[in-house]
Amino acid sequence: MNLATQLKNIGILDAVSQASELLNYPTYLVGGFVRDLIMGKQGKDLDLVCVGSGIELAKAVASSFSDQVKVTVYKNFGTAMLTVNGYQLEFVGARKESYRRNSRKPLVEDGSLNDDMNRRDFTINAMAVSLNPEDYGKLLDPFDGISDIEKKLIKTPLDPEITFSDDPLRMMRAIRFATQLEFDIEAVTFEAIIKNATRLEIVSKERITEELNKIILSDKPSYGFKLLFHSGLLQVFFPVLALLQGVEKRDGNAHKDNFYHTLQVLDNICENTDDLWLRWAALLHDIAKPATKRYDPKVGWTFHGHEDKGARMVPKIFKHLRLPLNEKMKYVQKLVRLHLRPIALVNEQVTDSAIRRLLYEAGDDLEDLMTLCRADITSKNYQKVKKYLRNFDKVEQRVKEVEACDQIRNFQPVITGDMIMKTFDLPPSKLVGELKEALKEAVLEGEIRNEYQEAMSYIVKLARQKGLLPVE
């Protein structure tokens, strides 16, 4: 097969070909770009292998453009990168690798193109396209990767036991590619993942989470999480999520499988958002159900307080997985804590007070919270889901009406703590806090509007009740 026609619109490759000929470094386009090209896609990240110095080749390519093209060199890895016309090119010399048992960092030495193909993770990534004048565009496919693309199959080029034992991160990558491409994992390859699952312990959490985030950002992440669970990898790096799986039955009463429910919620929310952190909120919304599960013969299974406990678990989970401990974490924590609030309004008489409190607590994240709640409405009974969603439509409409009328979202009481202290000649104290809280509650309950005159009259009335002013 020759892919010269597919490459002709990528002008940067002409410069690569000319530089490689000048240096006498046979050069090949490899990896995911080749795979995607065969699948009818064209990416912007180009991996290039040359039989020679990748750093020298990168500098030669850059010199054929303006001085603005800068080469970033990673001497420790023998690689170099540059960006031209929207394409990011990474250059490396062909190499062969060997591994030690206690590390996934290989011992590297110069090698041939065949050596370089042998070290690739999967057959679909172990293809190369020649950029050399004598056979420009020729596809080299030593492990029949094209066949595996046609079969939609993830398979290692060499013995998967050795492949995964050498570099356990490749097990995560196998599942990530299967999820992103909607491929199956070949049976022998998947068995090797199961056998080597505990080897993942030598991989840094940062690298694991990088792959996990790519799974979460895929079109249907539930597929990846099922593979992670059944392979045993999830239990190694994210055991608290794996604990959601399973159904317990007592006196004929069974609760739903919270693991598969969570995956359904995650898939549902992916239909409406590409936001990684909103997807994380969906993944963690019921994370505390195993810890809060109780059985009451009168009412059946309960998970009281799982939203609050789940919110308290979020920082520990983020720290464990090396996720950012910043506003992103607080955002996920907030949505986990509030995820039952809008849904509860469906089952109750919707009061303006309850809606005001929801608006106040959710603030600017209200729309995301509502998106999460809609995704959380799951059942095998389609009519039941449809009815629940109709009721939820009514709640959303009332939220809009109350918001338009009261402007309560993110509100700050017009009477501040400083104003209270000056008005009643009070020092900073618990009493000042109590007056502020009472004022906030009065606004949320609709007793007063958040306007200066009404708020001050209310505070004065409270002050008289507490003996801070003489009774009229």
Secondary structure in CASP SS format (residue, H / E / C, confidence):
PFRMAT SS
TARGET T0000
AUTHOR 0000-0000-0000
METHOD secondary structure of the structure
MODEL  1
M C 1.00
N E 1.00
L C 1.00
A H 1.00
T H 1.00
Q H 1.00
L H 1.00
K C 1.00
N C 1.00
I C 1.00
G C 1.00
I H 1.00
L H 1.00
D H 1.00
A H 1.00
V H 1.00
S H 1.00
Q H 1.00
A H 1.00
S H 1.00
E H 1.00
L H 1.00
L H 1.00
N C 1.00
Y C 1.00
P C 1.00
T E 1.00
Y E 1.00
L E 1.00
V E 1.00
G C 1.00
G H 1.00
F H 1.00
V H 1.00
R H 1.00
D H 1.00
L H 1.00
I H 1.00
M C 1.00
G C 1.00
K C 1.00
Q C 1.00
G C 1.00
K C 1.00
D E 1.00
L E 1.00
D E 1.00
L E 1.00
V E 1.00
C E 1.00
V C 1.00
G C 1.00
S C 1.00
G H 1.00
I H 1.00
E H 1.00
L H 1.00
A H 1.00
K H 1.00
A H 1.00
V H 1.00
A H 1.00
S H 1.00
S C 1.00
F C 1.00
S C 1.00
D C 1.00
Q C 1.00
V C 1.00
K C 1.00
V C 1.00
T E 1.00
V E 1.00
Y E 1.00
K C 1.00
N C 1.00
F C 1.00
G C 1.00
T E 1.00
A E 1.00
M E 1.00
L E 1.00
T E 1.00
V E 1.00
N C 1.00
G C 1.00
Y E 1.00
Q E 1.00
L E 1.00
E E 1.00
F E 1.00
V E 1.00
G E 1.00
A C 1.00
R E 1.00
K E 1.00
E E 1.00
S E 1.00
Y C 1.00
R C 1.00
R C 1.00
N C 1.00
S C 1.00
R C 1.00
K C 1.00
P C 1.00
L E 1.00
V E 1.00
E E 1.00
D E 1.00
G C 1.00
S C 1.00
L H 1.00
N H 1.00
D H 1.00
D H 1.00
M H 1.00
N H 1.00
R C 1.00
R C 1.00
D C 1.00
F C 1.00
T H 1.00
I H 1.00
N H 1.00
A C 1.00
M C 1.00
A E 1.00
V E 1.00
S E 1.00
L C 1.00
N C 1.00
P H 1.00
E H 1.00
D H 1.00
Y C 1.00
G C 1.00
K E 1.00
L E 1.00
L E 1.00
D C 1.00
P C 1.00
F C 1.00
D C 1.00
G H 1.00
I H 1.00
S H 1.00
D H 1.00
I H 1.00
E H 1.00
K H 1.00
K C 1.00
L E 1.00
I E 1.00
K C 1.00
T C 1.00
P C 1.00
L C 1.00
D C 1.00
P H 1.00
E H 1.00
I H 1.00
T H 1.00
F H 1.00
S H 1.00
D H 1.00
D C 1.00
P C 1.00
L H 1.00
R H 1.00
M H 1.00
M H 1.00
R H 1.00
A H 1.00
I H 1.00
R H 1.00
F H 1.00
A H 1.00
T H 1.00
Q H 1.00
L H 1.00
E C 1.00
F C 1.00
D E 1.00
I E 1.00
E C 1.00
A H 1.00
V H 1.00
T H 1.00
F H 1.00
E H 1.00
A H 1.00
I H 1.00
I H 1.00
K H 1.00
N H 1.00
A H 1.00
T H 1.00
R H 1.00
L H 1.00
E H 1.00
I H 1.00
V C 1.00
S C 1.00
K H 1.00
E H 1.00
R H 1.00
I H 1.00
T H 1.00
E H 1.00
E H 1.00
L H 1.00
N H 1.00
K H 1.00
I H 1.00
I H 1.00
L C 1.00
S C 1.00
D C 1.00
K C 1.00
P H 1.00
S H 1.00
Y H 1.00
G H 1.00
F H 1.00
K H 1.00
L H 1.00
L H 1.00
F H 1.00
H H 1.00
S H 1.00
G C 1.00
L H 1.00
L H 1.00
Q H 1.00
V H 1.00
F H 1.00
F C 1.00
P H 1.00
V H 1.00
L H 1.00
A H 1.00
L C 1.00
L C 1.00
Q C 1.00
G C 1.00
V C 1.00
E C 1.00
K E 1.00
R E 1.00
D C 1.00
G C 1.00
N E 1.00
A E 1.00
H C 1.00
K C 1.00
D C 1.00
N H 1.00
F H 1.00
Y H 1.00
H H 1.00
T H 1.00
L H 1.00
Q H 1.00
V H 1.00
L H 1.00
D H 1.00
N H 1.00
I H 1.00
C H 1.00
E C 1.00
N C 1.00
T C 1.00
D C 1.00
D C 1.00
L H 1.00
W H 1.00
L H 1.00
R H 1.00
W H 1.00
A H 1.00
A H 1.00
L H 1.00
L H 1.00
H C 1.00
D C 1.00
I C 1.00
A C 1.00
K H 1.00
P H 1.00
A H 1.00
T H 1.00
K C 1.00
R E 1.00
Y E 1.00
D E 1.00
P C 1.00
K C 1.00
V C 1.00
G E 1.00
W E 1.00
T E 1.00
F C 1.00
H C 1.00
G C 1.00
H H 1.00
E H 1.00
D H 1.00
K H 1.00
G H 1.00
A H 1.00
R H 1.00
M H 1.00
V H 1.00
P H 1.00
K H 1.00
I H 1.00
F H 1.00
K H 1.00
H H 1.00
L C 1.00
R C 1.00
L C 1.00
P C 1.00
L C 1.00
N C 1.00
E H 1.00
K H 1.00
M H 1.00
K H 1.00
Y H 1.00
V H 1.00
Q H 1.00
K H 1.00
L H 1.00
V H 1.00
R H 1.00
L H 1.00
H C 1.00
L C 1.00
R H 1.00
P H 1.00
I H 1.00
A H 1.00
L H 1.00
V H 1.00
N H 1.00
E C 1.00
Q C 1.00
V C 1.00
T C 1.00
D H 1.00
S H 1.00
A H 1.00
I H 1.00
R H 1.00
R H 1.00
L H 1.00
L H 1.00
Y H 1.00
E H 1.00
A H 1.00
G H 1.00
D H 1.00
D H 1.00
L H 1.00
E H 1.00
D H 1.00
L H 1.00
M H 1.00
T H 1.00
L H 1.00
C H 1.00
R H 1.00
A H 1.00
D C 1.00
I C 1.00
T C 1.00
S C 1.00
K C 1.00
N C 1.00
Y H 1.00
Q H 1.00
K H 1.00
V H 1.00
K H 1.00
K H 1.00
Y H 1.00
L H 1.00
R H 1.00
N H 1.00
F H 1.00
D H 1.00
K H 1.00
V H 1.00
E H 1.00
Q H 1.00
R H 1.00
V H 1.00
K H 1.00
E H 1.00
V H 1.00
E H 1.00
A H 1.00
C H 1.00
D H 1.00
Q C 1.00
I C 1.00
R C 1.00
N C 1.00
F C 1.00
Q C 1.00
P C 1.00
V C 1.00
I C 1.00
T C 1.00
G H 1.00
D H 1.00
M H 1.00
I H 1.00
M H 1.00
K H 1.00
T H 1.00
F H 1.00
D C 1.00
L C 1.00
P C 1.00
P C 1.00
S C 1.00
K H 1.00
L H 1.00
V H 1.00
G H 1.00
E H 1.00
L H 1.00
K H 1.00
E H 1.00
A H 1.00
L H 1.00
K H 1.00
E H 1.00
A H 1.00
V H 1.00
L H 1.00
E C 1.00
G C 1.00
E C 1.00
I C 1.00
R C 1.00
N C 1.00
E C 1.00
Y H 1.00
Q H 1.00
E H 1.00
A H 1.00
M H 1.00
S H 1.00
Y H 1.00
I H 1.00
V H 1.00
K H 1.00
L H 1.00
A H 1.00
R H 1.00
Q H 1.00
K C 1.00
G C 1.00
L C 1.00
L C 1.00
P C 1.00
V C 1.00
E C 1.00
END
